[in-house]
Amino acid sequence: MDSFLEAARYYFERAADGLDVGSRLRRQLVTPRREIRFECILPLDNGEIATFTGYRVQHDEARGPMKGGIRFSPEVDHDEVAALASLMTWKTAVVDLPYGGAKGGIECDPHQLSRREVQRLTRIWTDQLHDVIGPNIDVPAPDLGTNAQTMAWVADQFALHHGWTPAVVTGKPIDLGGSLGREAATGRGVTHVTKLVLADRGEPVTGRKVAIQGFGNVGSWSARLLAAEDALIVAVSDVTGAVRNPDGLDVDALAGHVESTGGVSGFDGGEGFSGDELLVEPCDVLIPAAIEGVLTADNAGHVQAGVVVEAANGPTTPAGDETLRSRGITVVPDIFANAGGVTVSYFEWVQNIQQQPWAEERVNGELAARMTKAYADLSDRAAATGGDLRDAAYQLAVGRVARATTLRT
Ligand code: NAD
């Protein structure tokens, strides 16, 4: 079972088995409500034409409008988008947001396109979908390869059809109705979760050694905020390479290096090494914060951390998960560990609908409260069933969506 979609199904089926969900309801929960695939025909700056495949998979809306990012990446395909859409359904349910799940994207490499070309492509994607997204239907957000500027273009293009409606997307620039605290939110959530799990193990965060794969939005904010809690960030990798320092990297200096050079490679505050070794570095906490499917049957046996916090979506294959579980390593599942981003997206949507911006302290405070409550729910369930945190998270989520579906049927 190698594919991401099969892995997402596997975790769902385990939870459905544990909850004794019948076959009829199971089929309803697993089947996406709508899947859209289309070609974006893009006039290039040089006068040529290029075509790119666009997607939106709307998985489930039993608990509210569907929510999920837009990914611009060469790896985007139907199965990846469908897997991520279902993860969004379970993620919004775990942290008890009044949302369902969706995901979208374009199979493209935005780094090979000019800014004007990316803007045109984003507007084409929005034109294809404007009738099936909206504040009460489906609310996109940024993901890999997209950012606040991309959301500004989606909102602007949507406005041509429906009038200015800021709640149609989240992760917008602050000047267009974005929320304070959104940019750091996923890393802040990862930091809360890491502290909660360590506290349960009787380990203070101070002095814990942390290794992080990926130094983009999620990885860099996790590094910064954990370092601010006196954790030692001992190793970091990205597409350009990896750097380690057993005494702790200077994360602000590393962020400055990445800003000026485009990657962690060549940072002189530590020793460079092969990024392939990052996942098996000596550390207390391992945070995969880049891409899916990196912890597998091949390397999970060599992981040295006692705790794995899945900041990326789908970083552990089911076989890798089995190995980590059998070795007694605590895995904090993606659908909970990285839910800080969608939680603050929800706060942004609320602020847009109420036309009432919140102070950053309120955003951060409510995020902390939601993550803490969700962790208490998860650990109570894990204790009651004897399962691990992933089983507990999926059971909590699938149970909530199943109840909403049954009530509406
Ligand atoms: P990003 O594009 O900002 O950063 C990705 C980072 O991963 C970059 O540093 C890149 O160099 C690195 N990377 C890519 N391939 C790698 C590899 N093979 N080895 C090592 N590093 C590699 O993306 P992001 O927003 O930080 O998202 C990272 C992950 O977190 C994704 O799985 C995304 O779906 C998930 N996620 C993001 C958010 C959010 O709010 N941004 C929320 C929830 C989940």
Residues whose N, C-alpha, C, O or C-beta is under 5 A from the ligand:
A	BS01	NAD	D143 L144 G145 T186 Q213 G214 F215 G216 N217 V218 G219 S237 D238 V239 A289 A290 I291 A311 A312 N313 N338 G341
